[in-house]
Amino acid sequence: ARERLAREVALGADLVLLVVDADLTRVEAAVVERLLAEGKPLLLVLNRADAWPAEELPALLASLRRRLPATAAHLEPLAVSAAPRQAQLLPDGRVRGLPGPPRVEPLRQALLSLLAEEGERLLALNALRAADAFAAELFRCRLRHGRQQARVLIGRYAAAKAAGVALNPVLGLDLAGGLACDSALVLQLCQLYGLPMTRGGARRLLLSLSGHNALLGGTQLGLQALLGGVRQALLLAAPLSAGLSLAPAAPVAMAQAALAVHTTRRTGRLAAAALLRGRVAAGHPAALLRRLAEEDPATRRWLADWPTTRSASRGATRGGGGRGS
């Protein structure tokens, strides 16, 4: 529970101080990687530096740098002593370690410099990340609450598409009608989930889905064209076969209808997932974050590992978890 609380606090901070008192462990290296992947600005602090002999401290700092993940190569460990102990000889001859004044000047200077140069930017980025997280959660709630309505909507369009494909004997018109039906379905799903979408945008989304899903792309069109061609040939042969060729035409039409139902349902499910992934319309926090990361070198430094295809994590500067005293 304490670890989960520390993680939530760190992910909500504008700046994270990761405090260690020895070499970096595997768990701590994973924490660094996770925080950077979430787009969190991070400072690495080595506390209790006074516990190490002066000649060994540079080697420890070098080891800390080596153990950092590749995404944290830019981090420079800061050596401090929050509560240093000073040896003092007592009247009875014993030596006791007494607390001395904190030696945290490197950290203080780093924070002052960072806040002066990047303070406003960090506040703005964290506000955008929080807004993006809220928008993502809001959209997920819409998906959950609209799931039953979406099933009904997808079922209605699947039935309409199946009927149109099965009853239309003209090759090509059934394919065009099916694509128009899928475009209308995407528009209706966007309206259900409260997302703006034009008819052209719906067609582009369908093309994108077709490119990533063979069943919705070439395979579907190929099967529909093949079945449509077979059915049309059977219908054209009816006068020559005294109507006998009409018997196998019915199962072909049923196969086309079944394929239309399956692909329409699959289109609906994939479209909903794609809409969740692609919440990057102009003005959306995710779009603003991505644009900043692409156009502003200073912002790119903080967002280099922030995943732009999904939401970043959920202000005053707070210290991250650590083992320091």
C-alpha positions in Angstrom: 0.0 0.0 0.0 2.8 2.4 0.8 4.5 1.6 -2.5 1.3 2.3 -4.4 0.8 5.6 -2.5 4.4 6.7 -3.3 3.8 5.9 -7.0 0.6 7.8 -7.1 2.2 10.8 -5.4 5.2 10.7 -7.8 3.0 10.5 -10.9 1.1 13.5 -9.8 4.1 15.7 -9.1 5.5 18.4 -11.3 9.1 17.3 -10.5 10.2 14.0 -8.8 13.3 13.8 -6.6 14.4 10.1 -6.4 16.6 9.9 -3.3 19.0 6.9 -2.8 21.7 6.4 -0.2 23.9 3.8 -2.1 24.3 2.3 -5.5 21.2 2.1 -7.7 19.3 -1.2 -7.3 17.4 -3.0 -10.1 14.1 -1.9 -8.6 15.1 1.7 -8.4 16.4 1.6 -12.0 13.0 0.3 -13.1 11.3 3.1 -11.1 13.5 5.7 -13.0 12.5 4.1 -16.3 8.8 4.1 -15.4 8.8 7.7 -14.3 10.6 8.9 -17.4 8.2 6.8 -19.6 5.4 8.7 -17.9 7.0 12.0 -18.9 7.9 12.9 -15.3 10.8 15.4 -14.8 13.3 13.7 -12.5 16.3 14.5 -10.4 18.5 11.8 -8.9 19.8 12.6 -5.4 22.5 10.6 -3.5 21.9 11.2 0.2 24.3 10.4 3.0 27.3 11.3 0.9 29.2 11.9 4.1 29.1 8.1 4.9 31.5 7.5 2.0 35.2 8.4 2.0 36.0 11.3 -0.3 38.2 9.1 -2.5 35.3 6.6 -3.0 32.5 9.1 -3.7 33.4 9.7 -7.4 33.4 6.0 -8.1 30.0 5.6 -6.5 28.6 8.5 -8.6 30.1 6.9 -11.8 28.5 3.6 -10.8 25.1 5.3 -10.4 25.4 6.8 -13.9 26.3 3.3 -15.4 23.3 1.7 -13.7 20.8 4.2 -15.1 18.6 3.0 -18.0 19.4 4.3 -21.4 16.5 6.7 -21.3 18.1 8.4 -18.2 21.5 8.9 -19.6 21.1 12.7 -19.2 20.6 12.5 -15.4 23.5 13.7 -13.2 23.4 12.3 -9.6 23.6 15.1 -7.0 25.5 14.2 -3.8 24.1 15.6 -0.6 24.0 14.9 3.1 20.6 15.8 4.7 21.7 14.9 8.3 25.5 14.5 8.3 27.2 13.1 11.4 30.3 14.7 12.8 32.8 12.8 15.0 33.3 14.4 18.4 35.6 13.2 21.2 33.8 13.1 24.5 35.5 13.9 27.9 35.5 10.2 28.8 37.5 9.4 25.6 34.7 7.9 23.6 33.9 9.1 20.0 30.3 9.9 19.2 28.7 11.0 15.9 26.7 14.1 16.4 24.4 15.7 13.9 25.8 18.5 11.8 24.2 21.1 9.5 22.7 19.8 6.3 24.9 19.9 3.2 22.4 20.1 0.4 23.8 23.0 -1.6 24.1 21.0 -4.9 20.5 20.1 -4.8 19.4 23.6 -3.8 21.3 25.1 -6.7 19.9 22.5 -9.1 16.3 23.2 -8.0 16.7 27.0 -8.1 18.2 26.8 -11.6 15.6 24.4 -12.8 12.7 26.4 -11.4 14.1 29.7 -12.8 14.5 28.2 -16.3 11.8 25.6 -16.5 9.3 26.2 -13.7 6.5 27.6 -15.7 7.0 25.0 -18.5 6.8 22.1 -15.9 3.6 23.5 -14.4 2.0 23.8 -17.9 3.1 20.3 -18.9 1.8 18.8 -15.8 -1.5 20.6 -16.2 -1.8 19.3 -19.8 -1.0 15.8 -18.6 -3.6 16.0 -15.9 -6.2 17.3 -18.5 -5.2 14.5 -20.9 -5.6 11.9 -18.1 -9.0 13.3 -17.2 -10.1 13.4 -20.9 -9.0 9.7 -21.3 -10.9 8.6 -18.2 -14.0 10.5 -19.3 -13.9 8.8 -22.7 -13.4 5.4 -21.1 -16.5 6.1 -19.0 -18.4 7.0 -22.1 -17.3 3.8 -23.7 -18.4 1.7 -20.7 -21.8 3.5 -20.4 -22.4 3.4 -24.2 -21.4 -0.2 -24.6 -25.0 -1.6 -24.7 -26.2 1.1 -27.0 -23.2 0.5 -29.3 -24.0 -3.2 -29.5 -27.6 -2.4 -30.5 -26.3 0.1 -33.1 -23.7 -2.3 -34.5 -26.3 -5.0 -34.7 -28.7 -2.8 -36.6 -26.1 -1.8 -39.1 -24.9 -5.4 -39.4 -28.5 -6.5 -40.3 -28.9 -3.7 -42.8 -25.6 -4.4 -44.5 -26.4 -8.1 -44.6 -29.8 -7.5 -46.2 -28.3 -5.1 -48.7 -25.5 -7.5 -49.7 -27.8 -10.5 -49.9 -30.6 -8.9 -51.9 -28.5 -6.8 -54.3 -27.6 -8.9 -57.4 -25.3 -6.3 -59.0 -21.6 -6.9 -58.4 -19.9 -3.7 -57.1 -23.1 -2.1 -55.8 -23.1 -4.4 -52.8 -19.5 -3.6 -52.0 -20.1 0.2 -52.3 -23.2 -0.1 -50.2 -21.3 -2.1 -47.5 -18.6 0.6 -47.3 -21.2 3.3 -47.0 -22.9 1.4 -44.3 -19.6 1.0 -42.4 -18.9 4.8 -42.7 -22.4 5.6 -41.4 -21.7 3.2 -38.5 -18.5 5.0 -37.5 -20.3 8.3 -37.6 -23.0 7.0 -35.4 -20.4 5.6 -32.9 -18.7 8.9 -32.8 -22.0 10.7 -32.1 -22.7 8.1 -29.3 -19.3 8.7 -27.7 -19.5 12.5 -28.0 -16.6 12.7 -30.5 -16.6 15.0 -33.5 -16.1 13.2 -36.8 -16.8 14.2 -40.4 -17.8 11.7 -43.1 -14.4 12.1 -44.7 -12.8 11.3 -41.3 -15.0 8.2 -41.0 -13.8 7.0 -44.4 -10.1 7.7 -43.4 -10.6 5.7 -40.2 -12.1 2.8 -42.1 -9.2 2.9 -44.5 -6.8 2.9 -41.6 -8.6 -0.1 -40.0 -8.6 -1.9 -43.3 -4.9 -1.4 -43.7 -4.3 -2.9 -40.3 -6.8 -5.7 -40.5 -6.8 -8.0 -43.5 -10.3 -9.3 -42.8 -11.7 -5.8 -43.1 -9.5 -4.9 -46.1 -8.5 -7.0 -49.0 -9.7 -10.3 -47.7 -13.2 -9.0 -47.1 -13.5 -7.2 -50.4 -12.0 -10.2 -52.2 -14.4 -12.7 -50.6 -17.4 -10.4 -51.2 -16.3 -9.9 -54.8 -15.8 -13.7 -55.3 -19.1 -14.6 -53.8 -20.9 -11.8 -55.7 -19.4 -13.0 -58.9 -20.4 -16.6 -58.3 -24.0 -15.5 -57.4 -24.2 -13.2 -60.5 -23.0 -16.0 -62.7 -25.6 -18.4 -61.2 -28.3 -15.8 -61.8 -27.3 -15.2 -65.4 -27.2 -18.9 -66.0 -30.8 -19.3 -64.8 -32.4 -19.0 -68.2 -30.0 -21.6 -69.6 -30.4 -24.1 -66.8 -34.2 -23.8 -66.5 -33.9 -22.1 -63.1 -31.7 -24.9 -61.6 -28.8 -22.5 -61.0 -31.0 -20.4 -58.7 -30.8 -23.1 -56.0 -27.1 -22.7 -55.2 -27.4 -18.9 -55.4 -29.3 -18.7 -52.1 -26.5 -20.3 -50.0 -24.0 -17.9 -51.7 -26.2 -15.0 -50.7 -26.4 -16.3 -47.1 -22.6 -16.6 -47.0 -22.3 -13.0 -48.2 -24.8 -11.9 -45.5 -22.9 -13.8 -42.8 -19.6 -12.3 -43.9 -21.2 -8.8 -43.9 -22.5 -9.3 -40.3 -19.2 -10.5 -39.0 -17.1 -7.7 -40.6 -19.6 -5.0 -39.5 -19.4 -6.1 -35.9 -15.7 -6.3 -36.1 -15.6 -2.8 -37.7 -17.6 -1.5 -34.8 -15.3 -3.0 -32.1 -12.1 -1.9 -33.9 -13.5 1.6 -34.5 -14.3 2.1 -30.8 -10.8 1.0 -29.9 -9.2 3.2 -32.5 -11.3 6.2 -31.3 -10.0 5.6 -27.8 -6.4 5.5 -29.1 -6.7 8.4 -31.4 -8.1 11.2 -29.2 -5.8 13.7 -30.7 -8.1 16.1 -32.4 -6.9 19.8 -32.6 -7.2 21.4 -29.2 -7.1 18.1 -27.3 -4.5 18.0 -24.5 -2.8 14.9 -26.1 -2.5 16.8 -29.4 -1.1 19.9 -27.7 1.5 17.7 -25.8 2.5 16.0 -29.0 2.8 19.3 -30.9 5.0 20.7 -28.1 7.2 17.6 -28.0 7.7 17.9 -31.8 8.3 21.6 -32.1 9.9 22.8 -28.8 13.4 21.4 -28.1 13.2 22.3 -24.4 9.8 20.6 -24.0 11.1 17.6 -26.0 13.7 17.1 -23.3 11.0 16.5 -20.7 8.6 14.6 -23.0 11.1 12.5 -24.9 9.7 9.3 -23.5 6.2 10.4 -23.1 3.9 8.1 -25.1 1.9 10.3 -27.4 -0.6 7.5 -28.4 -2.0 7.2 -25.0 -2.6 9.4 -22.0 0.2 10.5 -19.8 -0.2 10.0 -16.1 -2.2 11.8 -13.7 1.5 20.8 -8.6 4.2 22.1 -6.0 7.4 20.1 -6.3 7.3 16.9 -4.3 10.0 14.4 -3.5 9.8 10.9 -4.8 10.2 7.7 -2.8 13.7 6.8 -1.6 15.8 5.5 1.2 17.5 8.7 2.3 17.4 9.9 5.8 
